[in-house]
Amino acid sequence: MKVNYQTYHLKFRHPFTISRGTKTHQPTFILELEHLGWKGYGEAPAITYYHIPVEKMVEDLERKKIFVEKFAFTEPERWWHYCHHLFPNNSFLVCALDMAGWDIYGKMKRKPLKEFWMPEESKDPRCDYTIGIDTIDKMVEKLKEKPWPIYKIKLGTDRDIEIVEQLRRHTDSVFRIDANAAWKAEEALEKINAFKSLGVEFIEQPLAKDDWEGMKWLYERSPLPLYADEACVREEDVEKCHQHFHGINIKLTKCSGITPALRMIKKARELNMGVMVGAMNESTLGSAAIAHLMPLIDYVDADGPLLLEEDIATGLTYENDGRIITSSEPGLGIQAHPDLPGGKRRPPSDPALGGTTNAQP
């Protein structure tokens, strides 16, 4: 097994704001594994409030790189368990390794990933497009700039109801609301009652991730479905969310990859819960992994390539009706760019390191 990697700061088309803050670029870690001539790719974007920056992914990988390269790869489940025990405190890095392993496995078997788990009755969810928090005029401008059948509206302000009312004046598209844990229980119920008549489909993570008592209260009263995000990070969280949320939003980076995500989907179905797989502003590379899970899930949020000004791969097609079309090529079905357009490639500070870093524009 040969290991290479790069880190990037991918620029957003618009500053991306949620209730936790604003960013203009998305730091992301891109991994390339090579095994018996097959190359596989994985991605793990860094999210500030999970405290695993790309530098930590690089540091941990370099420290145990020899063990990664010595592994005799045969299939993804065994590979994930090995990486999980090798990096028990870095789910983001494990996600990139797991994703790359699946990409290799698909190429070895000459099958697109979704064919490994395609059910008899597959689902075909439409992708939403995210409107980040901004002034109301700016949010309307973003909406008009990108006509789309489903919008995910980021909220968590003292003008949330007004924002949705004003946006509704400009489109008949479906709205999904993501509060990113910004509300209190009674405040959430008041807002959700107002949103019910404004074409809102469901609410994502209305309360703090550890407010289980508040979520139970809200779950019993909410007129709209509630989906867990920050409250559902790992496999063991799925059962905790049962009867506190109507469904879960799985993030590949947070749960540590495709392999545990498949188990989380299965567990949620056993509990009769809805399933969404969401984005952390991945490029086309990481978004392809999400897209291959679509036959198994109810909702998909994989709009990273639409939000980013820069991308690092090709292989996904986004149709105007919200459909994401994956490539028929094996594995992830993507082609990684050798470098960002106009990006400045530079070697790492330590010549012994195996990776290269793309500087922030």
C-alpha positions in Angstrom: 0.0 0.0 0.0 1.4 3.4 -1.0 0.0 6.5 0.7 0.0 10.1 -0.6 -2.0 13.1 0.5 -2.6 16.8 0.0 -4.4 19.4 2.0 -6.5 22.2 0.5 -8.4 25.4 1.4 -11.3 25.3 -1.0 -12.9 28.7 -1.5 -16.7 29.1 -1.1 -18.7 31.0 -3.7 -20.2 33.0 -0.8 -19.0 33.2 2.8 -20.6 30.2 4.5 -22.4 31.2 7.8 -24.2 29.0 10.3 -25.2 29.7 13.9 -21.6 28.8 15.0 -19.8 31.2 12.8 -18.6 32.1 9.3 -15.9 30.8 6.9 -14.7 31.8 3.5 -12.7 28.6 2.7 -13.2 24.9 3.5 -10.0 23.2 4.7 -10.0 19.6 3.5 -7.6 16.5 3.6 -7.3 14.4 0.4 -5.8 11.0 0.6 -4.6 8.7 -2.2 -4.0 5.0 -1.6 -2.3 2.8 -4.2 -2.7 -1.0 -4.0 -1.5 -3.4 -6.7 -1.8 -0.6 -9.3 -5.3 0.5 -8.2 -5.6 4.0 -6.8 -8.3 5.0 -4.3 -9.2 8.4 -3.0 -10.7 9.7 0.2 -11.6 13.1 1.7 -12.1 14.5 5.1 -13.0 18.2 5.5 -12.0 19.8 8.8 -14.7 21.3 11.0 -13.5 23.7 13.7 -15.8 22.7 16.5 -14.8 19.0 16.2 -11.1 20.0 16.9 -9.5 17.8 14.2 -7.8 20.2 11.8 -6.1 19.0 8.6 -2.8 19.4 10.4 -3.9 16.8 13.0 -4.8 14.4 10.2 -1.4 14.8 8.6 0.4 14.5 11.9 -1.5 11.3 12.9 -1.0 9.7 9.5 2.7 10.4 9.4 3.2 9.0 12.8 1.7 5.6 11.8 2.1 5.7 8.1 4.4 2.6 8.1 1.5 0.5 9.6 -0.9 1.8 7.0 1.5 0.9 4.2 2.2 -2.6 5.5 -1.5 -3.6 5.6 -2.5 -6.4 3.2 -5.8 -5.0 1.8 -8.5 -7.5 0.9 -11.9 -5.9 1.6 -13.3 -2.7 3.2 -14.7 -4.0 6.5 -11.4 -5.5 7.6 -9.6 -2.4 6.4 -12.0 -0.1 8.4 -11.5 -2.0 11.6 -7.7 -1.9 11.2 -7.8 1.9 10.7 -10.3 2.4 13.5 -7.9 0.7 16.0 -4.9 2.4 14.5 -6.4 5.9 14.8 -9.1 5.6 17.6 -9.2 9.4 18.2 -9.3 10.6 14.6 -12.5 9.6 12.9 -11.9 12.2 10.2 -8.7 10.5 9.1 -10.3 7.1 9.3 -13.1 8.3 7.1 -10.6 9.3 4.3 -8.8 6.0 4.6 -12.1 4.0 4.6 -13.4 5.9 1.6 -10.2 5.3 -0.3 -10.3 1.6 0.6 -13.9 1.4 -0.8 -12.7 3.2 -4.0 -9.9 0.6 -4.5 -12.3 -2.3 -3.7 -14.8 -1.1 -6.3 -12.1 -0.9 -8.9 -10.8 -4.3 -8.0 -14.3 -5.7 -8.4 -15.1 -3.5 -11.4 -18.3 -2.2 -9.8 -19.6 1.3 -8.8 -19.9 1.4 -5.1 -23.7 1.6 -5.0 -23.9 -1.8 -6.7 -22.5 -3.4 -3.5 -25.6 -2.5 -1.5 -28.3 -1.7 -4.1 -31.6 -2.8 -2.6 -34.5 -4.3 -4.6 -36.5 -1.1 -4.1 -33.9 1.6 -4.3 -34.6 5.2 -3.3 -33.8 8.2 -5.4 -33.7 11.3 -3.1 -33.2 14.8 -4.5 -30.3 16.9 -3.2 -31.0 20.2 -1.4 -29.0 23.5 -1.9 -27.9 25.3 1.2 -28.6 29.0 1.9 -26.3 30.1 4.7 -27.2 32.8 7.3 -26.9 36.4 6.0 -28.9 39.5 5.8 -32.4 38.7 4.4 -31.7 40.6 1.2 -28.5 38.6 0.7 -30.2 35.3 1.4 -32.9 36.1 -1.1 -30.1 37.0 -3.6 -28.5 33.6 -3.0 -31.8 31.9 -3.5 -32.5 33.7 -6.8 -28.9 33.0 -8.0 -29.5 29.3 -7.7 -33.0 28.2 -8.6 -33.4 24.8 -7.0 -36.3 22.4 -6.0 -35.2 22.1 -2.3 -33.4 24.6 -0.1 -31.7 23.9 3.2 -32.0 27.1 5.2 -29.5 27.7 7.9 -31.1 29.5 10.9 -30.3 30.4 14.5 -31.0 34.1 14.7 -33.6 36.3 16.3 -35.2 36.8 12.9 -35.7 33.2 11.9 -39.4 33.3 11.2 -39.1 36.6 9.3 -36.2 35.0 7.2 -38.4 32.1 6.2 -41.4 34.3 5.5 -39.4 36.5 3.2 -37.7 33.6 1.4 -41.0 32.0 0.8 -42.2 35.1 -1.1 -39.7 34.3 -3.8 -40.0 30.5 -4.4 -42.4 27.6 -4.1 -39.5 25.2 -3.5 -39.4 22.9 -0.5 -37.6 24.3 2.6 -35.6 22.3 5.1 -34.4 24.1 8.2 -31.1 23.5 10.0 -30.7 25.3 13.3 -27.4 23.8 14.1 -28.4 23.4 17.8 -29.1 27.1 18.2 -32.6 27.0 19.8 -34.1 26.3 23.2 -37.1 23.9 23.4 -40.0 26.3 23.8 -38.4 28.7 21.2 -38.0 25.8 18.8 -41.7 24.8 19.2 -42.9 28.4 18.5 -40.8 28.6 15.4 -41.6 25.1 14.1 -45.4 25.9 14.5 -44.8 29.0 12.3 -42.8 27.0 9.8 -45.4 24.4 9.3 -47.5 26.7 7.1 -44.5 27.9 5.2 -43.6 24.8 3.2 -41.0 23.4 5.6 -40.4 19.7 5.3 -38.4 19.0 8.4 -36.1 20.5 11.1 -32.5 19.5 11.6 -30.9 19.6 15.1 -33.1 22.3 16.7 -31.5 22.0 20.2 -28.1 21.5 21.8 -26.7 18.0 21.1 -26.8 17.0 24.8 -30.3 18.4 25.5 -32.0 15.0 25.5 -34.8 16.1 27.9 -35.6 19.1 25.7 -35.6 16.9 22.6 -37.9 14.4 24.2 -40.3 17.2 25.0 -40.1 18.7 21.6 -40.3 15.4 19.8 -43.7 14.7 21.5 -45.1 18.1 20.4 -43.5 19.1 17.1 -45.8 19.2 14.0 -42.8 18.6 11.8 -40.2 15.8 11.7 -37.0 16.4 13.6 -33.6 15.1 12.4 -30.5 14.6 14.5 -27.2 15.9 13.3 -24.8 17.0 16.1 -26.6 14.6 18.4 -25.8 11.6 16.1 -22.1 11.3 15.4 -21.2 7.7 16.0 -22.9 4.3 15.7 -24.0 4.2 19.3 -25.8 7.5 19.0 -28.5 6.1 16.6 -30.3 4.2 19.4 -30.0 7.2 21.7 -31.8 9.3 19.1 -34.7 6.9 19.0 -37.9 8.6 20.3 -36.1 11.9 20.5 -35.8 12.5 16.8 -37.8 11.2 13.8 -34.6 10.5 11.8 -30.9 10.9 11.7 -28.4 12.8 9.5 -25.3 10.8 9.0 -22.0 12.6 8.2 -19.3 10.3 6.8 -16.5 12.3 8.2 -17.9 12.4 11.8 -18.9 8.7 11.9 -15.6 7.6 10.3 -16.6 6.5 6.9 -18.8 4.5 4.5 -18.4 1.3 6.5 -20.0 2.6 9.8 -22.5 4.7 7.8 -23.9 1.5 6.3 -24.3 0.0 9.8 -26.0 3.2 11.0 -28.5 3.1 8.1 -29.3 -0.5 9.0 -29.8 0.3 12.7 -32.0 3.3 11.9 -34.2 1.2 9.7 -34.6 -1.4 12.5 -35.9 1.5 14.7 -38.2 2.8 12.0 -36.3 6.1 11.7 -35.8 8.2 8.7 -32.3 8.5 7.2 -30.4 11.4 5.7 -26.8 11.5 4.7 -25.4 15.0 4.9 -22.4 17.0 3.7 -19.6 18.9 5.5 -18.8 20.9 2.4 -17.0 18.1 0.6 -15.7 18.5 -2.9 -16.9 16.2 -5.7 -14.6 13.5 -4.3 -16.3 13.2 -0.9 -19.7 14.0 -2.3 -19.4 11.0 -4.6 -19.2 8.7 -1.5 -22.4 10.3 -0.2 -24.1 10.0 -3.6 -23.4 6.2 -3.8 -25.5 5.8 -0.6 -28.6 7.4 -2.1 -30.3 4.2 -3.0 -30.5 3.4 0.8 -31.7 6.8 2.2 -34.6 9.1 2.3 -32.8 12.5 2.0 -29.5 13.6 0.7 -27.5 16.8 1.4 -24.4 16.6 -0.8 -24.2 20.1 -2.3 -20.6 20.9 -1.5 -19.6 21.1 -5.1 -22.4 23.6 -5.7 -21.2 25.8 -2.8 -17.5 25.7 -3.5 -15.8 28.0 -6.1 -13.0 25.4 -6.4 -13.2 21.7 -6.8 -10.6 18.9 -6.9 -12.4 16.1 -8.9 -15.0 15.4 -11.5 -17.5 12.5 -11.8 -20.8 13.8 -10.4 -23.6 15.5 -12.4 -26.1 17.7 -10.6 -29.3 18.1 -12.5 -31.6 21.1 -12.1 -34.3 18.9 -10.6 -32.0 18.1 -7.7 -30.9 14.7 -8.9 -27.3 13.7 -8.5 -26.0 11.3 -11.1 -23.0 9.2 -10.3 -20.6 7.9 -12.8 -20.8 4.3 -14.1 -17.1 3.9 -13.6 -16.0 1.5 -10.8 -15.4 2.6 -7.2 -16.3 6.2 -6.5 -16.3 6.9 -10.2 -14.4 10.1 -9.9 -11.3 11.6 -11.5 -9.1 13.5 -9.1 -7.5 16.7 -10.5 -3.7 16.7 -10.3 -3.9 20.2 -8.7 -6.3 23.0 -8.2 -6.7 25.5 -11.1 -4.2 28.2 -10.3 -3.3 26.5 -7.0 0.2 26.8 -5.7 1.8 23.5 -5.0 4.6 23.3 -2.5 6.5 20.5 -0.7 6.0 19.9 3.1 8.4 21.6 5.5 9.9 18.2 6.4 11.4 16.5 3.2 10.8 13.1 4.9 7.0 13.6 4.8 5.2 11.8 2.0 2.5 14.4 1.4 2.2 17.8 -0.3 0.2 20.8 0.6 -1.7 23.2 -1.5 -1.5 26.6 0.0 -4.6 28.7 0.8 -5.4 31.1 -2.1 
